[in-house]
Amino acid sequence: MEYNLKEFDEQTIKAFEPAEKIGLVASVNPDGLPHITLITSIGAAGPKQVILGEFCKGSSKSQIQKNPKIGFLVMSMDRKMWRGHARWTHLRQEGPEYEKYNDLPMFRYNAYFGINTVHYLDLIDARGPDGLPLPKIILSALMTKMAKGGVLSEPTGRILSTFSEDLFNRLDALKFIAYIQEDGYPEIIPLLQCQAAGSRRLAFSTMAYGKELEKIKPDQTVAVFGMTMKMEDVMIRGTFRDVVRSRGIQTGTVDIEWVYNSMPPCHGQIYPPVKLEPITEWSDF
């Protein structure tokens, strides 16, 4: 897949402006593993600059300051999609972009929080607008539903909660997979056909986006992000397995090893369970 754009045109800059869009940022955590975050405030400050508006503190903002390489995906409400890569350079807590963000109705009239920081990134490359191959995605989702029974995970203890498993099994939910390329930049691939094969594994037909999925190496760690249009979401990290034939269907799987809740107000690791510790110091005071 070619990323043949080195700068945004006016159409793309305009498409990034609305708050009502899907914006995903794939970053690299301190262990060198992929992470996906929903950041609908992603925008373009010019032909060669990506901006992120920060209104709540999550893992991704601190991660990109330590490892500045990111991948991004923007999907508009009419299902047009842009993807690309960028490099974090600096942040500001004032300036024209800061003021423009906080003049948006979503933040201007928010009684609890607005945009407190703007992150600036240099555009590396991009592509789009691309449409979703809906016939392939629908057929691939139906094939996944047939195939996943042949690759069910062993019932040796639940990893995904019932809520998360149901979310991944919703055919109207959006799912995306990210992996780290050899150049160190994360790559995001739509994976709308992905479904849960038990609570310990995800499965998907490779009919949709098969050529892109072929670039992920077996046993490579990937992140998979699932969300509904109600902004319910969950992210898992796990091991990408060899594509196999399940019930006659070419099927990819991801063995789940880590689960993260990225929904505010309480971001954090869900699995493996984190031991609760009493708070004895308040660093913000």
Secondary structure, DSSP 8 states (H G I E B T S, - for coil): ----BSS--HHHHHHT--SSSEEEEEEE-TTS-EEEEE-TT-EEEETTEEEEEESS--HHHHHHHHS-EEEEEEE-TTSEEEEEEEEEEEEESSSHHHHHHHHSHHHHT-SS----EEEEEEEEEEEEEEE--HHHHHHHHHHHHHHGGGG----SS--S-HHHHHHHH-TTSEEEEEEE-TTS-EEEEE-TT-EESSSSEEEEESSTTHHHHTTS-TT-EEEEEEE-TTS-EEEEEEEE---EEETTEEEEEEEEEEEEE--TT--EEEES----------TT-
